[in-house]
Amino acid sequence: MHRLCLLLMLLSGCAAAPVPPPTPTVLCQVPAGLLATQPPPQRPQGNYQQREVAHYLVALHQWGKQGWARLIAVKQWTQQHCE
């Protein structure tokens, strides 16, 4: 008797149609200007001096700082417009 009940429970689960996953809802879209990225600075090539490396590191730091500033701006924008 227990086997019959178990078999019926298992078969009834197979007959049910699978539920489709919910579609994601976009509630807010960030302006394209906040998502624009700048290309990273060019690395020194060939026979370069330490001065060129220093200039590259400064440019790389500024590039990264601008990227973090963009992320902060996106976060602030979404907090103001999307919540």
C-alpha positions in Angstrom: 0.0 0.0 0.0 2.8 2.4 0.9 4.5 1.7 -2.5 1.3 2.4 -4.3 1.0 5.8 -2.6 4.6 6.6 -3.3 4.2 5.6 -6.9 1.1 7.8 -7.3 2.8 10.8 -5.7 5.9 10.4 -8.0 3.8 10.1 -11.1 1.6 13.0 -10.3 4.6 15.2 -10.0 5.7 14.2 -13.5 2.4 15.1 -15.1 2.6 18.8 -14.0 3.9 21.2 -16.6 7.1 23.0 -15.6 6.6 26.6 -14.6 8.6 29.0 -16.8 11.1 31.2 -15.0 9.9 34.8 -14.4 11.1 37.4 -16.9 13.4 40.0 -15.5 11.9 43.4 -15.1 13.9 46.5 -15.9 12.7 49.1 -13.5 15.3 51.8 -14.3 17.8 52.5 -17.0 20.9 54.5 -16.4 21.7 57.2 -18.9 24.3 56.2 -21.5 26.6 59.1 -20.5 27.1 57.5 -17.1 28.0 54.2 -18.7 30.5 55.5 -21.2 34.0 54.2 -20.6 37.4 55.6 -21.7 40.1 53.4 -23.1 43.0 52.7 -20.7 46.2 54.6 -21.3 48.8 53.1 -23.7 51.6 51.2 -22.1 55.1 52.3 -22.9 56.5 50.2 -25.8 60.0 49.2 -26.8 63.0 51.0 -25.2 61.4 53.3 -22.7 62.7 55.4 -19.8 61.6 55.5 -16.2 60.0 58.9 -16.9 57.6 57.3 -19.4 56.7 54.6 -16.9 56.0 57.3 -14.3 53.8 59.1 -16.8 52.0 55.9 -17.6 51.4 55.1 -13.9 50.0 58.6 -13.3 47.7 58.3 -16.4 46.6 54.8 -15.2 45.8 56.1 -11.8 43.7 58.9 -13.2 41.9 56.5 -15.5 41.0 54.2 -12.6 40.0 57.2 -10.5 37.6 58.3 -13.2 36.1 54.8 -13.5 35.4 54.7 -9.7 33.9 58.2 -9.9 31.6 56.9 -12.7 30.5 54.0 -10.5 29.7 56.4 -7.7 27.7 58.6 -10.0 25.7 55.6 -11.3 25.0 54.5 -7.7 23.8 58.0 -6.8 21.7 58.3 -9.9 20.0 55.0 -9.3 19.4 55.9 -5.7 17.7 59.1 -6.7 15.7 57.8 -9.7 15.1 54.1 -9.3 14.1 53.6 -5.7 
